[in-house]
Amino acid sequence: MSPKISKAYEAERRQQILRAAEVCFGRKGYHAASVDEIAAEAGLSKGAVYIYFHSKEDLFLALLADWKAQMTQVLIESLEVEAPAGQRLELYSESYFQLLLEESAVTDYMRAATEFFAEAAHNQAVRERLAGLYQEWQAALAQLIGAGISQGEIPATVDPQMTATLLVALLDGLFSQAFLSAAPFDWTRARNSFLLLVKQGLFGHAPSGG
C-alpha cells in the first residue's frame, strides 16, 4: 500500500509545478514549451507532473485559474472590509500593486500572462476562463463604486459598470506597459498616480495614504 499523501503536500507540489510552468510558458510560449521542460524546471519527473495535471492544456488552464484566484482574492478582501468605499478602493489598490511588487519572477509572470491572451484567440476554454476573470473583476469594482454612490461619496451621475470597465482597462494597460517597458517599471509610482487619478476623479479629493 502506498503512503497517504497529505493535502498540504499535494497543494505544495501543484504550486511547484505551476510556478515551473509559468517560467516555461513565459520563456518559450505555450505551444513551444513541453511537459518535459516543465518537469525539469520543477525538479520532478514527467510522470510526477501527470499525477497532478492530465495534459499540458490542463496545466495551462490551471495556471490561468491560479492567476485568477490571486487577482480576485485582493478584491474579495477589500470588499469585505467595513469601511467607506473610498478607503476600500485604497485598500484594493494597495493590495493589487503589492501583489505585482511581490512577484519574485515578475517577467516570467507577465510573459505567461500574455500567453493567455494569445491562446484565447482560438481556444474556447481559455477564452471563457479569461472572460470570466474580467467579468468578476469588473463586477466587484462596480459593486464598490455602487456602494460609494449609495453612501454619497461618489456622484450619482457616475455609471458604476462602465467606470469599473474603464478602471480594469487602466490597470490592465499598466500591466501591458510594464511588460513592454525597456526600463524597470516603477509600480510604486504607478500606484500613487492611479490613486490620485481615481480618487480625484471619483471622489473629488486626493488619497489619504502616502
TORZATOR-545784 format. One line per 2 residues: their letters; for each residue x, z, y of N, C-alpha, C. Coordinates in Angstrom, 2 decimals, always signed. Atoms other than C-alpha are relative to their C-alpha. Last residue first. Layout:
N
a> X/Z/Y/X/Z/Y/X/Z/Y  ...
***
This chain:
210
gg> -1.17/+0.69/-0.56/+1.25/+1.05/+58.35/+0.36/-1.02/-0.94  -1.28/-0.24/+0.69/-2.32/+2.05/+57.46/+1.12/-0.73/+0.69
sp> -0.48/-1.36/-0.28/-5.30/+2.25/+59.82/+1.37/+0.26/-0.59  -0.03/-0.90/+1.16/-5.96/-1.48/+59.90/+0.61/+1.34/+0.33
ah> -1.21/+0.12/+0.80/-6.67/-3.01/+63.33/-0.05/+0.95/-1.18  -1.07/-0.94/-0.38/-10.20/-3.28/+64.68/+1.17/-0.15/-0.97
gf> -0.21/-0.06/-1.43/-13.16/-5.69/+64.77/+1.03/+1.01/+0.46  +0.38/-1.32/-0.51/-14.38/-5.01/+61.25/+0.25/+0.19/+1.50
lg> +1.24/-0.52/+0.57/-14.47/-8.48/+59.75/-0.48/+1.28/+0.68  +1.02/+1.03/+0.10/-11.92/-10.45/+61.79/-1.34/+0.55/-0.48
qk> +0.40/+0.39/-1.35/-9.80/-7.53/+62.92/-1.13/-1.01/-0.03  +0.63/-1.15/-0.67/-9.75/-6.00/+59.44/-0.45/-0.36/+1.41
vl> +1.31/-0.32/+0.57/-9.17/-9.35/+57.74/-0.69/+1.13/+0.74  +0.92/+1.12/-0.15/-6.35/-10.64/+59.94/-1.41/+0.37/-0.46
ll> +0.27/+0.17/-1.43/-4.56/-7.33/+60.25/-1.04/-1.08/+0.22  +0.84/-1.10/-0.45/-4.88/-6.63/+56.52/-0.37/-0.15/+1.48
fs> +1.32/+0.17/+0.62/-3.53/-10.05/+55.59/-0.96/+1.08/+0.50  +0.66/+1.08/-0.73/-0.65/-9.74/+58.06/-1.41/-0.23/-0.53
nr> +0.32/-0.50/-1.34/+0.37/-6.36/+56.62/-0.77/-1.04/+0.81  +1.04/-1.02/+0.11/+0.15/-7.62/+53.04/-0.43/+0.48/+1.38
ar> +1.25/+0.71/+0.30/+2.11/-10.78/+53.83/-1.16/+0.99/-0.06  +0.40/+0.66/-1.24/+4.86/-8.72/+55.47/-1.33/-0.73/-0.18
tw> +0.39/-1.09/-0.90/+5.04/-6.52/+52.40/-0.48/-0.57/+1.33  +1.36/-0.44/+0.32/+4.98/-9.58/+50.12/-0.47/+1.14/+0.92
df> +0.15/-1.35/-0.52/+8.04/-11.13/+51.78/-1.44/+0.46/-0.20  +1.24/-0.18/-0.76/+8.71/-14.18/+49.61/-0.16/+1.46/+0.39
pa> +0.81/-1.09/+0.57/+12.33/-14.76/+48.60/-1.22/+0.28/+0.87  -0.56/-1.33/-0.26/+13.44/-18.10/+50.08/-0.87/+1.06/-0.67
as> -1.41/+0.06/+0.39/+12.67/-21.56/+48.69/+0.69/+1.35/+0.16  -0.98/-0.37/-1.02/+8.94/-20.84/+48.83/+1.43/-0.04/-0.53
lf> -0.69/+1.19/-0.51/+6.83/-22.77/+46.33/+1.11/+0.32/+1.00  -0.58/+0.75/+1.10/+5.76/-19.77/+44.24/+0.85/-1.17/+0.50
aq> -1.13/-0.79/+0.51/+5.23/-17.61/+47.30/+0.72/-0.75/-1.11  -1.08/+0.11/-0.97/+3.07/-20.32/+48.87/+1.25/+0.76/-0.46
sf> -0.58/+1.34/+0.11/+0.96/-20.54/+45.71/+1.18/-0.17/+0.96  -0.66/+0.06/+1.30/+0.35/-16.78/+45.61/+0.72/-1.34/-0.16
lg> -1.24/-0.76/-0.17/-0.45/-16.78/+49.31/+0.83/-0.06/-1.27  -0.93/+0.87/-0.72/-3.00/-19.53/+48.63/+1.33/+0.69/+0.25
dl> -0.49/+0.96/+0.97/-4.69/-17.36/+46.02/+1.02/-0.93/+0.64  -0.90/-0.72/+0.89/-4.99/-14.56/+48.56/+0.62/-0.93/-1.05
la> -1.16/-0.45/-0.78/-6.44/-16.90/+51.19/+1.02/+0.70/-0.90  -0.81/+1.18/-0.28/-8.74/-18.66/+48.72/+1.27/+0.37/+0.76
vl> -0.65/+0.35/+1.26/-9.98/-15.28/+47.48/+0.91/-1.21/+0.20  -1.04/-1.00/+0.22/-10.66/-14.25/+51.07/+0.77/-0.29/-1.29
lt> -1.11/+0.28/-0.92/-12.54/-17.51/+51.71/+1.15/+0.98/-0.18  -0.64/+1.23/+0.48/-14.73/-17.03/+48.64/+1.21/-0.35/+0.85
at> -0.76/-0.37/+1.19/-15.45/-13.45/+49.70/+0.74/-1.20/-0.57  -1.17/-0.72/-0.51/-16.49/-14.72/+53.13/+0.89/+0.44/-1.16
mq> -0.94/+0.99/-0.52/-18.75/-17.27/+51.45/+1.25/+0.67/+0.54  -0.50/+0.86/+1.06/-20.42/-14.60/+49.32/+1.04/-1.00/+0.50
pd> -0.87/-0.68/+0.97/-20.75/-11.93/+52.01/+0.63/-0.93/-1.04  +0.47/+0.44/+1.32/-22.06/-14.22/+54.80/+0.91/+0.62/-1.06
vt> -1.04/+0.41/+0.96/-21.33/-12.32/+58.04/-0.65/-0.34/-1.34  -0.08/+1.46/-0.01/-24.23/-12.26/+60.53/+1.04/-0.53/-0.99
ap> +0.98/+0.53/+0.95/-24.98/-8.64/+59.62/+0.03/-1.52/-0.08  +1.20/+0.62/-0.59/-21.80/-7.59/+61.43/-0.90/-0.63/-1.06
ie> -0.19/+1.45/-0.11/-19.43/-5.43/+59.32/-1.27/-0.59/+0.58  -1.41/+0.23/-0.33/-19.12/-1.64/+59.55/+0.28/-1.47/+0.29
gq> -0.17/+0.29/-1.41/-22.88/-1.05/+59.76/+1.43/-0.22/+0.42  -0.48/-1.21/-0.67/-23.03/+0.68/+56.37/+0.22/-0.21/+1.50
si> +1.03/-1.04/+0.14/-25.20/-2.09/+54.90/+0.38/+1.26/+0.76  +1.12/+0.41/-0.85/-22.77/-4.73/+56.24/-1.09/+1.07/-0.01
ga> -0.42/-0.16/-1.39/-19.79/-2.92/+54.76/-1.09/-0.38/+0.97  +0.06/-1.44/-0.28/-21.59/-2.62/+51.44/+0.39/+0.28/+1.44
gi> +1.42/-0.35/-0.14/-22.18/-6.37/+51.49/-0.18/+1.47/+0.32  +0.39/+0.45/-1.34/-18.45/-6.90/+52.09/-1.46/+0.35/+0.27
lq> -0.68/-0.87/-0.95/-17.61/-4.81/+49.02/-0.39/-0.35/+1.43  +0.66/-1.31/+0.09/-20.20/-6.61/+46.92/+0.59/+0.96/+1.02
al> +1.29/+0.17/-0.67/-18.85/-9.96/+48.10/-0.78/+1.31/+0.00  -0.27/-0.04/-1.43/-15.35/-8.79/+47.12/-1.30/-0.17/+0.80
aa> -0.41/-1.35/-0.35/-16.57/-7.95/+43.62/+0.27/+0.12/+1.49  +1.18/-0.88/+0.04/-18.49/-11.22/+43.28/+0.35/+1.42/+0.43
qw> +0.84/+0.27/-1.17/-15.49/-13.29/+44.42/-1.20/+0.94/+0.05  -0.79/-0.35/-1.19/-13.12/-11.71/+41.88/-0.87/-0.16/+1.25
eq> -0.02/-1.46/-0.06/-15.70/-11.89/+39.10/+0.71/+0.48/+1.26  +1.37/-0.45/-0.25/-16.33/-15.58/+39.80/-0.08/+1.52/+0.12
yl> +0.29/+0.19/-1.43/-12.61/-16.27/+40.09/-1.41/+0.45/+0.34  -0.86/-0.90/-0.78/-11.87/-14.74/+36.68/-0.35/-0.10/+1.48
ga> +0.55/-1.34/+0.11/-14.83/-16.50/+35.09/+0.78/+1.01/+0.81  +1.15/-0.04/-0.90/-13.58/-19.85/+36.38/-0.64/+1.38/-0.01
lr> -0.54/-0.05/-1.35/-10.24/-19.19/+34.70/-1.13/+0.07/+1.02  -0.55/-1.35/-0.21/-11.98/-18.32/+31.45/+0.56/+0.14/+1.41
er> +1.09/-0.98/-0.05/-14.17/-21.43/+31.60/+0.53/+1.41/+0.26  +0.75/+0.17/-1.26/-11.27/-23.73/+32.50/-1.09/+1.05/+0.13
va> -0.83/-0.54/-1.08/-9.09/-22.35/+29.69/-0.76/-0.08/+1.32  -0.10/-1.45/+0.21/-11.82/-22.92/+27.10/+0.80/+0.66/+1.12
qn> +1.24/-0.66/-0.40/-12.63/-26.38/+28.49/+0.09/+1.52/-0.10  +0.28/-0.94/+1.09/-9.06/-27.68/+28.31/-1.19/+0.87/+0.43
ha> +0.50/+0.72/+1.18/-8.52/-30.84/+30.39/-0.27/+0.90/-1.20  +0.45/+1.34/-0.35/-7.86/-29.73/+33.98/-0.60/-0.73/-1.18
ae> +1.45/-0.04/-0.26/-7.71/-26.08/+32.88/-0.56/-1.38/+0.33  +0.70/+0.14/+1.27/-4.27/-26.76/+31.37/-1.52/-0.03/+0.21
af> -0.30/+1.32/+0.55/-2.72/-27.38/+34.79/-0.80/-0.25/-1.28  +0.72/+0.99/-0.79/-4.47/-24.36/+36.27/+0.23/-1.41/-0.54
fe> +1.44/-0.20/+0.22/-3.33/-22.01/+33.52/-0.80/-1.09/+0.72  +0.35/+0.66/+1.25/+0.19/-23.48/+33.64/-1.50/+0.15/-0.30
ta> +0.26/+1.41/-0.33/+0.43/-22.47/+37.30/-0.37/-0.79/-1.25  +1.32/+0.10/-0.63/+0.02/-18.86/+36.18/-0.33/-1.45/+0.35
ar> +1.00/-0.04/+1.07/+2.98/-19.19/+33.81/-1.39/-0.16/+0.57  -0.07/+1.27/+0.71/+5.16/-20.27/+36.71/-1.02/-0.06/-1.13
my> +0.60/+1.04/-0.83/+3.97/-17.35/+38.80/+0.01/-1.34/-0.71  +1.43/-0.31/-0.13/+4.69/-14.79/+36.09/-0.71/-1.11/+0.78
dt> +0.61/+0.43/+1.26/+8.05/-16.39/+35.31/-1.51/+0.20/+0.04  -0.13/+1.45/+0.05/+8.99/-16.03/+38.98/-0.63/-0.55/-1.28
va> +1.06/+0.63/-0.78/+7.57/-12.48/+39.18/+0.08/-1.53/-0.05  -0.41/+1.39/+0.18/+9.74/-11.19/+36.34/-1.00/-0.88/+0.74
se> -1.44/+0.02/+0.25/+9.65/-7.47/+37.17/+0.53/-1.41/-0.18  -0.27/+0.94/+1.07/+6.18/-7.81/+38.73/+1.52/-0.12/-0.18
el> -0.53/-0.67/+1.17/+5.97/-4.63/+40.83/+0.30/-0.95/-1.17  -1.32/-0.54/-0.29/+5.60/-6.44/+44.16/+0.66/+0.61/-1.24
ll> -0.94/+1.11/-0.10/+2.73/-8.52/+42.79/+1.42/+0.49/+0.26  -0.05/+0.64/+1.32/+0.77/-5.49/+41.63/+1.01/-1.14/+0.00
qf> -0.91/-0.82/+0.79/+1.63/-3.74/+44.88/+0.17/-0.57/-1.40  -1.37/+0.37/-0.37/+0.02/-6.64/+46.76/+1.03/+0.82/-0.77
ys> -0.25/+1.41/+0.33/-3.25/-6.20/+44.90/+1.44/-0.38/+0.28  -0.15/+0.11/+1.45/-3.22/-2.40/+45.02/+0.36/-1.41/-0.41
es> -1.21/-0.72/+0.39/-2.60/-2.24/+48.77/+0.27/-0.20/-1.49  -1.13/+0.81/-0.47/-5.23/-4.92/+49.41/+1.32/+0.64/-0.41
yl> -0.10/+1.18/+0.85/-7.77/-3.06/+47.27/+1.22/-0.84/+0.37  -0.47/-0.46/+1.30/-7.07/+0.21/+49.06/+0.17/-1.18/-0.95
el> -1.42/-0.31/-0.15/-7.42/-1.50/+52.43/+0.60/+0.42/-1.34  -0.67/+1.28/-0.12/-10.73/-3.02/+51.35/+1.50/+0.19/+0.16
rq> -0.07/+0.55/+1.35/-11.86/+0.40/+50.17/+0.69/-1.37/+0.00  -1.05/-0.72/+0.73/-10.99/+1.88/+53.56/+0.17/-0.54/-1.41
ga> -1.29/+0.34/-0.59/-13.03/-0.77/+55.35/+1.16/+0.66/-0.73  -0.44/+1.30/+0.50/-15.96/-0.38/+52.97/+1.38/-0.39/+0.54
pa> +0.53/+1.14/-0.74/-16.30/+3.32/+53.77/+0.61/-1.31/-0.51  -0.59/+0.12/-1.34/-15.23/+5.70/+50.99/-0.67/-1.17/+0.71
ev> +1.03/-0.39/-0.95/-16.29/+6.91/+47.56/+0.61/+0.02/+1.39  -0.36/-1.05/-0.94/-13.82/+4.97/+45.43/-1.16/+0.27/+0.96
el> +0.50/-1.28/+0.49/-15.34/+2.98/+42.57/+0.31/+1.16/+0.94  +1.45/-0.06/-0.16/-14.96/-0.37/+44.34/-0.57/+1.36/-0.38
se> +0.31/-0.12/-1.44/-11.20/+0.11/+44.80/-1.50/+0.11/+0.23  -0.46/-1.30/-0.52/-10.65/+0.88/+41.12/-0.37/+0.17/+1.46
il> +0.86/-1.05/+0.55/-12.75/-2.06/+39.94/+0.36/+1.35/+0.60  +1.29/+0.10/-0.66/-10.91/-4.49/+42.23/-0.93/+1.13/-0.43
vq> -0.20/-0.52/-1.36/-7.48/-3.31/+41.08/-1.30/-0.08/+0.79  -0.09/-1.45/+0.04/-8.65/-3.77/+37.50/+0.17/+0.60/+1.39
tm> +1.31/-0.61/-0.22/-9.76/-7.33/+38.17/+0.04/+1.52/+0.02  +0.52/+0.34/-1.31/-6.27/-8.75/+38.67/-1.33/+0.70/+0.30
qa> -0.82/-0.62/-1.04/-4.69/-6.95/+35.74/-0.61/-0.23/+1.38  +0.21/-1.44/+0.07/-7.53/-7.85/+33.36/+0.79/+0.72/+1.10
kw> +1.30/-0.30/-0.58/-7.43/-11.49/+34.46/-0.25/+1.51/+0.05  -0.16/+0.23/-1.43/-3.70/-11.72/+33.72/-1.30/+0.36/+0.73
da> -0.82/-1.12/-0.46/-4.32/-10.21/+30.29/+0.20/-0.08/+1.51  +0.88/-1.17/+0.00/-7.15/-12.69/+29.65/+0.75/+1.23/+0.52
ll> +0.92/+0.18/-1.12/-4.85/-15.57/+30.68/-0.93/+1.21/+0.12  -0.82/-0.24/-1.19/-2.18/-14.25/+28.30/-0.86/-0.15/+1.26
al> -0.18/-1.46/-0.09/-4.80/-14.03/+25.55/+0.82/+0.37/+1.23  +1.25/-0.56/-0.49/-5.78/-17.64/+26.23/+0.08/+1.52/+0.15
fl> +0.14/+0.45/-1.38/-2.17/-18.76/+25.86/-1.26/+0.60/+0.64  -0.95/-0.80/-0.77/-1.75/-16.71/+22.67/-0.12/-0.33/+1.49
de> +0.54/-1.37/+0.03/-4.87/-18.27/+21.16/+0.87/+0.92/+0.84  +1.11/+0.00/-0.95/-3.56/-21.68/+22.24/-0.64/+1.39/+0.08
ks> -0.59/-0.02/-1.34/-0.26/-20.95/+20.48/-1.10/+0.00/+1.06  -0.62/+1.27/-0.39/-2.16/-20.06/+17.34/+0.62/+0.14/+1.38
hf> +0.22/+1.02/+1.01/-3.72/-17.19/+15.39/+0.73/-1.32/+0.29  +0.60/+1.17/-0.64/-2.28/-14.40/+17.52/-0.07/-1.14/-1.01
yi> +0.79/-0.39/-1.17/-1.46/-10.85/+16.40/-0.73/-1.16/+0.67  +0.80/-1.16/+0.38/-0.16/-11.41/+12.87/-0.97/+0.36/+1.13
yv> +1.26/+0.45/+0.57/+0.93/-14.88/+13.94/-0.86/+1.15/-0.55  +0.84/+0.49/-1.09/+3.60/-13.39/+16.20/-1.37/-0.38/-0.52
ag> +0.50/-1.17/-0.72/+5.00/-11.36/+13.30/-0.91/-0.42/+1.15  +1.11/-0.57/+0.75/+5.26/-14.53/+11.20/-0.60/+1.20/+0.70
ks> +1.16/+0.85/-0.27/+7.41/-16.17/+13.87/-1.23/+0.56/-0.70  +0.09/+1.18/+0.84/+9.81/-13.24/+13.57/-1.23/-0.81/+0.39
lg> +0.81/-0.16/+1.20/+10.35/-10.88/+16.46/+0.07/-1.27/-0.84  -0.84/-0.69/+0.97/+12.85/-10.44/+19.29/-0.74/+0.28/-1.30
ae> +0.55/-1.34/+0.25/+10.18/-11.28/+21.87/+0.86/+0.81/-0.95  -0.02/-0.71/-1.28/+12.19/-14.25/+23.19/-0.48/+1.44/-0.17
aa> -1.40/-0.32/-0.28/+12.81/-15.37/+19.60/+0.12/+0.80/+1.29  -0.40/-1.04/+0.94/+9.09/-15.17/+18.79/+1.44/+0.44/+0.28
ie> +0.67/-1.23/-0.44/+8.24/-17.14/+21.93/+0.40/+1.16/-0.88  -0.71/-0.46/-1.21/+10.82/-19.77/+21.04/-0.60/+1.30/+0.51
dv> -1.34/-0.45/+0.40/+9.43/-20.12/+17.51/+0.77/+0.57/+1.19  +0.19/-1.36/+0.50/+5.88/-20.28/+18.91/+1.35/+0.57/-0.46
sa> +0.42/-0.13/+1.40/+6.99/-23.33/+20.86/-0.18/+1.46/-0.38  -0.43/-1.27/+0.63/+7.16/-24.08/+24.58/-0.55/+0.08/-1.42
ah> -1.39/+0.11/+0.46/+6.78/-27.75/+25.54/+0.48/+1.27/-0.70  -0.11/+0.95/+1.10/+2.97/-27.73/+25.72/+1.42/-0.08/-0.56
yg> +0.80/-0.36/+1.18/+2.61/-24.55/+27.76/+0.27/-0.94/-1.18  +1.36/+0.53/-0.02/+5.42/-25.18/+30.21/-0.70/+0.28/-1.32
kr> +0.08/+1.35/+0.55/+9.17/-24.78/+29.73/-1.37/-0.65/+0.10  -1.29/+0.70/+0.04/+10.23/-21.68/+31.68/-0.15/-1.46/-0.40
gf> -0.49/+0.19/-1.35/+6.85/-20.29/+32.68/+1.26/-0.83/+0.05  +0.93/+0.94/-0.64/+5.40/-20.82/+29.22/+0.46/-0.30/+1.42
cv> -0.17/+1.32/+0.61/+8.49/-19.17/+27.73/-0.91/-1.05/+0.61  -1.32/+0.53/-0.33/+8.55/-16.19/+30.10/+0.14/-1.43/-0.51
ea> +0.00/+0.22/-1.44/+4.82/-15.54/+29.86/+1.32/-0.63/+0.44  +0.71/+1.26/-0.22/+5.01/-15.97/+26.10/-0.02/-0.35/+1.48
ar> -0.90/+1.07/+0.46/+7.67/-13.25/+25.92/-0.64/-1.36/+0.23  -1.03/+0.12/-1.02/+5.47/-10.96/+28.03/+1.01/-1.09/-0.37
li> +0.57/+0.61/-1.21/+2.53/-11.68/+25.74/+1.05/-0.17/+1.09  +0.16/+1.43/+0.26/+4.60/-10.96/+22.62/-0.53/-0.72/+1.23
qq> -1.35/+0.54/+0.17/+5.74/-7.57/+23.88/-0.05/-1.52/-0.19  -0.56/+0.16/-1.34/+2.22/-6.83/+25.09/+1.40/-0.58/-0.04
rr> +0.71/+1.11/-0.65/+0.87/-7.51/+21.60/+0.55/-0.25/+1.40  -0.55/+1.23/+0.56/+3.56/-5.26/+20.10/-0.68/-1.22/+0.62
ea> -1.37/+0.18/-0.51/+2.66/-2.39/+22.43/+0.59/-1.32/-0.49  +0.11/+0.35/-1.41/-1.05/-2.76/+21.68/+1.37/-0.28/+0.61
ey> +0.54/+1.35/-0.08/-0.40/-2.81/+17.94/-0.08/-0.48/+1.45  -1.07/+0.91/+0.43/+1.84/+0.27/+18.17/-0.47/-1.45/+0.12
ak> -0.99/+0.03/-1.07/-0.78/+2.13/+20.19/+1.13/-0.96/-0.32  +0.53/+0.84/-1.07/-3.49/+1.20/+17.71/+1.01/-0.15/+1.13
si> +0.82/-0.66/-1.01/-1.39/+2.72/+14.92/-0.47/-1.02/+1.05  -0.57/+0.21/-1.33/-0.17/+0.68/+11.97/-0.94/+0.58/+1.05
kp> +1.00/+0.26/-1.03/-1.05/+2.04/+8.53/+0.66/-0.10/+1.37  +0.27/-1.11/-0.91/+1.78/+1.75/+6.02/-0.98/-0.41/+1.08
sm> -0.81/+0.08/-1.22/+1.44/-0.99/+3.39/-0.36/+1.14/+0.94  +0.85/+0.00/-1.20/+0.00/+0.00/+0.00/+0.89/+0.00/+1.25
***
